[in-house]
């Protein structure tokens, strides 16, 4: 799905698109992914909802300037301003991975109102990040200087670990290609270097005060963010529903698309009916 619209924000170019009609749904992607991971879900839901896809700066089709920070604090502020730019009063939000922390910061720190929130294998509770992720964060300059072929090998191995059932050749190429070449390699290590746990520590104690419908859904075989975080998160958020998906890793969108699509469709339909 091509992100044909542009939102200029603090020197960054944010690419986005909107399709469908009905209650508003905003999808938030994680790292090192883009909105394309959500595109099939947005398309499937567009017959009943007005869906919004966007790429965070530093990812996908949005700008990747080395001069612009791409950390969680920046992305949370951006999401708040983007929702205002779209003139959405209280959208339903579906967030994956890093996008979960972005959405939670927008909600808890910046007054961005949501009708409901679906959290899919999200970054929300300490500690987070795979062993490779933490190693890169500590040695970002050294990794940025890797020869391209070495970087590509490490990148492919890293991304492969996000899937439980294994990625097809096409899926792997789609996920790897944005991070190749000089610009892509630099952007890949830059976003990891700026991924500071302090930005989730800042909001973690606020989760018990959340007052909106929340779904926590997780791949039971997630090796990046183990499923125990799903249980902890659901326990912290009052009234949260918990749905675990068998046979899925961190990339639950690709591992078990039918189960995730059914879960999200049922959740959003129920929330739209009651709101």
Number of C-alpha atoms within 10 A of each C-alpha: 14 12 19 10 12 14 17 11 12 8 11 20 20 24 23 21 16 19 16 17 13 14 21 23 27 22 23 27 28 22 17 21 23 22 26 20 21 21 18 15 19 25 15 14 22 20 13 16 21 19 27 24 24 29 24 31 24 27 26 23 21 20 19 24 16 13 8 15 17 22 20 24 19 15 21 26 19 21 23 20 17 18 19 12 10 11 10 17 12 15 22 22 23 23 24 29 24 25 27 26 27 31 30 24 27 24 19 17 16 15 11 22 18 22 19 22 26 24 28 28 30 26 26 27 18 12 12 20 19 16 11 14 17 15 14 18 20 13 12 20 14 10 20 18 13 13 11 14 11 10 17 18 10 15 20 15 11 17 17 17 18 23 23 22 17 16 18 10 8 8 12 14 12 14 20 18 14 19 22 17 14 12 13 18 22 21 24 22 22 24 23 21 20 14 21 15 16 12 17 23 14 11 16 19 11 14 17 14 11 16 14 15 18 23 23 21 25 30 28 22 22 23 17 22 25 18 20 11 20 25 16 11 21 21 15 17 20 16 15 19 15 16 18 20 18 16 15 26 28 27 29 28 21 21 22 18 15 13 16 23 17 10 16 19 16 11 18 23 14 11 17 18 8 7 8
